[in-house]
Amino acid sequence: MLPVTIDPLSTLLVALAIGVLAWGFDRYRRRFERNDLLIAGVLASGLLSFVFMPGAFDLVGGALDIEHRYVVISLLANIVFIGFLCYVLTLVRGAHDEVSELTRALTVERAPATDGGTDAECIFVVIPAYNEGETITNVVSSLPETIRGYEVQPLVVSDGSTDDTARNARLCGAMVVEHPINQGQGGALKTGFDIALENDAAIVITMDGDGQHPADELDRLVDPIVADEADYVMGSRYLGVNRSGNGLVRRSGIRFFTTVINVLTNAKITDCTNGYRAIRGSMLERLSLTERRFSAPELIIEARKNGLRLSEIPIRIEDRKDGQSKKPQLGFAVGLMRIILVSWLR
């Protein structure tokens, strides 16, 4: 061990080490956060080794062809900082997920009970809606009372809306639940699925609250499930009529990601982002859903992985009736690719 040189840098590093240890001790004393105490110990040990074991860093510098000890210290400090930042981001993500789960659980618990009605089996139409007050009235009002002998129960999940979405949906007779914090379309769908399962829904349909999914397509959408030919039925604008108004870039992107899903899952679909779908209620519990934003690819991949019989039918998709699209303009492609790979690998 080389003699210890007391210089301003060494004094500063010792002070930092003491401060980090004090922080870790306080975290453990107050909240018994063992990981924080461990991290504080590792960081403090690293800081003190700069002072009391300078030869070790000379070896590192020699290996990296760096002559100055201070440069080695800066390099290692940045590496530690990046690791610590990743740890903090993991904690933040974990806390965010816990809040989301709590939000959805409370929303499901407070969901109004169905009025009973007859003994007929029920189709739940789950409509996630974020600030769709201008269109939700027409969407709910257009739904039929029955489809193929099944009673239709509209369920609007107002996902942190700040307008009159929830009020207008209730006035139309829909069952309405509200997320106090926006959970994304995927989070709203999960809440709707949980409520539908609690009410023993035979079939669950999902449709958008912006008026793009015409109600006159519902009968054909559930037909393969009623006929016991499929468990998961997707609508395709590319097999039917596409009036969504998507530009060339978005259309090309949808076709590209659809191809990726087909290659990864041996599926034969044409429209991987379409939210107009019907799922056999008893199959929903098989699906492990975690995505908050880009939920359509996750649902398809989970359906394939869990053996659901997949079917695709041509449907008509209209342009938005009012308001603006909630789809993110930036990061759309990155988000889709991320969830496709994550869902496929897990």
N, C-alpha and C positions, 0 to 999 in steps of 0.2 A: 504494500500500500504506500502510495506517495504521501509526503508530508502535506498536511492540510494548509492551504493558503487562504488566509482571511482577507477577502477583498469585498468590495461592494456587491458584486454579483453573488458571491457565496452567502453573504449576509441576507440578501434578498431571497435567495432560494430556501435558506433555513426558515426564514419568516413565513414564506409561502407554505412550506411543508407543515409548520406548526398550525397555520390557519386552516389548511385542508384537513388535518387530523381533528382539529376542534370542530369543524363543520360536520365531519363524519360521526364523531362522538355525540354531538348534539342531536343529529338526526336519529341515531340509534336510541339515545336517552329519551327522546320525546315520542318517537313513532316506532322504534324498534325495527328500523329499515336496515336489515343486515347487508343487503347489497350495497347500500350507500356507504356503510362503514368499511366494507371490503374495498370498494373503489377508492375511498379516502386513504386507506392504508397503502394501497398500491401506488397511488399518485405521490403520497408523501415519501414513500421509500424511493421512488424514482427521483424526486427532487433532492433528497438527501444524498443519494448516490452521486449526483453531479458534484457535490461538495467533497464527500469523503472518499470517493472512488473514482477520481478523474482518469486514472489509467484505463478503466474499462471503456470510457468514451473515446480515448485515444485509439484503442483497438477498433472500435466501430468506425471511427474516422479513417483509420488506415484501410479497413476493408472497403470503404466507400470512396477512397481516394480524396478525403476531405482533410485539409491540414489544420484548420482552426477548430478548437473545441467548441467555441460559441456557435459555429455553424451546425455542428453535430447536435448540440443541445436544441437549437431552433428546429432542426429537422425532426428530432424525436418528439419535441413538444407538439409540433403540428400533427404528427401521427396520433399521439395520445388525444389531442383535441378532437380529431375526426372520430376516433373511437368513442369518446365521451359524448359527442354530438349524436352519433348513431344510437347510443344508449338512451339519451334524453328523448329522441324522436320515437324510440320504441315505447318508452313510458307514456308519451303523449298519445300515441296511437292506441295503446292499451286502455288509457283513461277514456279516450273518445269512444272506443268500442263499448266500454262498460256503460257510458252515458246513453249510447244508442240503444243498447239492449234494455236498459231500464226504461227509457222513453217508450219503446215499443211494448214492453210488458205492461206498463201502466195503461197505455192506450187500449190494449187488448182487454185488460181487466175492466175498464170502464165502458166497453162497447155495449150499446143497448141490446137487449134481448129481442129476438124475433117475436112477432105477435102470435106465433103458433100456426094460424090458418088451418088448412086441411092436413090430411096425412100424406099428401103427395110429396115426393122427393123434390129437393130444391136445387136450383142452379144459382150460385152466387156470382154476380158480375162485379168484380173488383175494379174500381176506377181510382187509381192514384191521381191526385190533383194538387197542383201548386199554383195558386192565384189564377184559377180558371173560372172565376165568377161570371165572366161574360158568356161562357159556353156551356157550363155544367148543367144549366137548366134544360137546354135542348137535348143534351146527351142523355140525361136521366129520363126525361119525358118521352124520349123515342123508344125506350126499352119496352118490349111486350110484357104482359103479365105472366104468360106461360110460354114455354118452348117445348114442343114434343111431349106435352103432358107434365113437364116439370115446372113448378112455380119459380118465378124469377125474383131474386132478392138483390136489388142494387146496393152496393156497399161503396161509398165514397170515402177514401182516406185522404183527408185534407192535410197535406204534408207541410205544416208550418205556414200555411197561407195567411196573408195579411189583408186579404180583401174579403168579399162576401161569398166565397166558394162554399163554405160549410152551411151558411144560412140558406143559400139558394138551393142547395142539394136537399136539405131537410124539407123545404117547402114543397119539393117535388115528391116527397115520400120516401126518399132513400134513407137507408141506415147510414149514419155519418159518424166517423171517428176523426179525432184531430191530433196530430203530432204537434206538441208545443215547440219542437225544434225540427227544422227540416232534416229529413233522413235520406233524401234522394229517392228516385223511383224504385230502386231495389228494396230499400228499407220500407217504403210504403206498401209494396207488394207483399213483403214478408208479414207485415201486420195484417193485411187483408187475408192472406192465406191462413194465418193462425186463427182468425175469427171465423173464417169459413169452415175450418176443420172442427172448431168447437161446436159449430152448428150442424155438423154432419152433412155438409154439402156433397151432393152426388157428383156434381161437375162444377169446376171453377173456371170462369171466363175472365180474362183481363182485357181491358180496352182503355184507350186514352181519354182524358177529359177535355180534349180540345176539338172534338167533333170530326176527327179524321177517320174514325172507324164507324161506318154506317151500321145501324142496328139491324137492317134487313139482311145482313150477312150472318147473323147469329145462328139461324136455323141450319145452314150448311156447315157452320163451324163445329157444331156439336154432333152432327149426324154420324161421323165415323166412331165417336165414342158411344153413342146410343146403340149403334149397330154392332158394338164390340169389335170393331176393326182397328181401333187405335186407342192409346191412353193419353196421347199428347198431340193436339192438332194445331198446326201453325197456319196462319194466313200468309199468302205471298202476293205482294203487289206486282211482282215481276211475272207471275203466272196469270195474274188478273189485270186490273186496271190501276195504273199508278198516276194519281193526280196530286201527289204530295208536294210537288214543286221543288224537290231536291235538285241541286245543281250537279253538273257533271262530276266534280271532284267527290262529292258525297256519294253519288251513285256508284262511281268506280270503287270507292273505299268499301262500300257495303258488299259489292260483288267480290272484292279481294278477300275480305275477312270471312265471307261465306265459304269461299273456296278453301281457306285455311281450316275452318271447322270441319268441312267435308273430308279433307285429307286426314286430319287428326282423329276423327271419330267414325270414319266410314259412313257418313250420312250422305243424303242426297237432297239437300235443301237448296233453296234459291234466294232466301231473304232472311238473314240471320238477325236483323235488328228489329223486325216487326213485333210490335207489342200486342197484336190482336191474336189471342190464342185461347184454347180450351184445354183443360187438364182434368183427368179423372180424379175426383176428390180423394179417393183412397190411396192414390199414388203420391200425393204431395209430401207425405211424411218421409218418403224415401230421399227426397232432394235436400242436399246440404247447401244452403244458400247463405252467402256472406257478403256479396257485392252490394254496394249502396247506389252506384250510379249506372254502370253498364250491365244491367241485369239480364238482358235478352240472351247473349251468348252463354252466360253461366247456366241459365235454365236449360238451354238446348244440350249443353255438354253433360250436365247432371242427369238429364233425362236419358241420354244415350248410355252413360256409365251405369245407370241403375236399371237398365233393361226395359224402359218404357217403350211401347210401340209408337213410333213417330210417324205422323202423316202431315202432308202439306197440301193445302187447297188454294185455288185462285180466289182472291177477294179484291174488292175495290177499296182503294185508299184515297180519301179526299184531302184537299189542302186545308190548312187551319182555317176555322171560321172567323176567329177573332184572336187578338193578342199576338204575342211573339213566342217563338220556339224557346224551350228551356234547355235544349241541347247545347253543351259547351262548344264554342267555336274553336277554342284552342285545346289541344290535348286529346281530341276525340279519337284519333287513330292510335295514339299511345295507350289510352285507357282501354280501348277494345283489345288491343294485342296483349296487354297486361292480364286482363281478366281471362282471356282465352287460354293463355299459357298456364296461369295459376290454377284455373278450374280443371284443366286437362291433367296437370301433374299431381295434384293433391290426392 
